[in-house]
Amino acid sequence: MRSVIVLLFGIAVTTAAKAPCVELNNGVFMPVVALGTGRGTASESAPLDEVRQSVYWAIEAGYRHVDTAAIYGDEQQVGEGVAQAIANGLVTREEMFITTKLWNNRHRRDQVVPALKESLSKLGLDYVDLYLIHFPIAEDDEGSVLNTDYLETWKGMEDAKDLGLARSIGVSNFNASQISRLVSNSRIWPVVNEVEVNPSLTQEPLVKHCQSLGIVVMAYSPFGFLVSRNRPDAPPPRVDDPALVQMARKYNKTTGQIVLRYLIERGLVPIPKSTNQKRLAQNIDLFDFSLTKEEIALISRFNKNVRVIDFADYKGHPYFPF
């Protein structure tokens, strides 16, 4: 059962579980922190069972939102983690919010519903709470460019929602003009645009554009370059940045928690990844403090418009969003 709805940073939320929930533009409530899976949760050399374990630990810690995708190859393990938590009485299916995504090679309208049914089979679910177009880019099974218009793909997404296979539908990695074109040509508006946002890539114009349309922005790679990721030329801040350290000491938090809270203060839904049980708990322990406007502005000044993931291989595609 949800408790009373309150306002958090101007957003209608309900205090279910540890993370409050934002109300999407279709009236569905979505938790404001999600566990990210795929790259960064279990490395290519790590056993996929780490995903199952991380999902279970995350639910123990209070997460009620898990973000996966067909291309991650871990939907089965995500489903197993959720099923184990349900079997052990930690949660019910109705308390969980599961997001997955359509990959680029299934962009024709008639491919969308079958692709989602495959994902549901792997997840062991009858429906997902949110289904996203992973990219506005279409390609064939060999990775060659296709010119399938994402407006056609969106019609397939609307079909999936009409069939009850997805409670909500949205997009990922769409730019502002693509969002505008989509909402101008759709029967059902997207509820979410999932994009990279962090202190090195604040995405303020895109975020404001989406929010002006009632579209929630989910933020992947939320830590940016807090850890250098083997890129010595990566922009600050790092995990030991003096400004972040000062804030962390003030609030008795880690610098990672400061960055996640910064995103929440901006009305975003961060998607941190971890397989470390202690860090999983830290990444959702964000709701007993607030940053000041000055602190939010200070973190925003780190922006260099530099991406952790630049998707250079897609730059020749007619719908390349960046």
Residue, then its C-alpha position, 0 to 999 in steps of 0.5 A: m500500500r502507498s502512503v500519503i502523497v507529498l511534494l518532493f522538489g516540486i514533484a508529486v511523490t508517494t513515500a512507498a519503500k525507501a525511495p519516494c515515487v514520481e508520478l508519470n504523465n499517465g498517472v503511474f508512480m515510478p520510484v526515483v532511484a533505480l538499480g541499473t544492470g548490464r555493463g557496470t553491474a556484472s562485467e563481461s568476464a563476471p558471472l551473470d549470477e552477480v546480477r541476480q544477487s545484486v537485484y536481490w540485495a538491492i530489493e533487501a536494501g529498499y530498491r523497488h525499481v530495476d532497469t535492464a534491457a534486451i541488449y544487456g543479456d541479463e533479463q533472466q537474472v534480473g527476473e530470478g532476483v525479483a522472483q527470489a525476493i517475492a518468494n521470500g516475502l520481501v516484496t510483491r510483484e505489484e510493489m516492484f517497478i521493472t524497466t526494460k528496453l527494445w534493441n535497435n534490431r527490432h524497430r519495425r512496428d511488427q517486431v516490437v510486441p514479439a521483442l517485448k514478449e521475448s523479454l517478458s519470457k526471460l524476466g518471467l513476468d506477464y508485463v513490465d512497468l516501463y518499456l523504452i526504445h533504447f535508441p532512435i537508431a535502427e539497424d539489422d542483426e549484423g549492425s548495418v544501418l536501417n532507415t526505419d523511422y522511430l515514429e514507426t517503432w513508437k506505433g509498436m510501443e503503443d501496441a504493446k501498451d494497448l495489449g497490457l504488456a507494458r504499463s508505461i512506454g518511453v524512450s532512451n537517448f532521444n534528443a530534444s528535437q526527436i522528443s518534440r517530433l515524437v510527441s507531435n506524432s504520437r497517440i500516447w506520449p512517452v513518460v520517460n527519456e533515459v539519457e546520460v546525466n552526471p556532473s560532467l554532462t548536466q544536460e540542462p537544456l534537454v532536461k528542461h525540455c523534457q520536464s516542460l512536456g511532463i516527461v521524466v528524465m532517468a539518468y544513466s552513468p550518474f556518477g560520471f567520472l568520479v572514478s576515472r574509468n581508465r581515462p586520465d583525460a576525463p574531466p572532474p569531479r573525481v571521488d576525492d574532489p574537495a568541493l564534493v568532499q566538503m559536502a559529504r562531510k557536512y551531510n555525513k555521506t559519501t561523495g557518490q551519495i552527494v552526486l546522486r542526491y544532486l540528480i534527485e534535487r534536479g527532478l531526475v531519476p538516477i540509475p546507479k550500478s553496483t554489485n557491492q552490497k554495502r554500496l548498493a545500500q549507500n546508493i539509495d540512502l539519499f532521503d534524509f538530507s537535501l542540498t542547498k541551491e548553492e551546492i546544486a549550482l556548484i556541482s552543475r558548474f563541473n559540466k563539460n558536455v563530456r560523455v562517459i559513453d559516446f556511441a561513436d559507432y552510430k555517428g553516421h546514422p540519420y537518427f544519431p541523437f548526439 
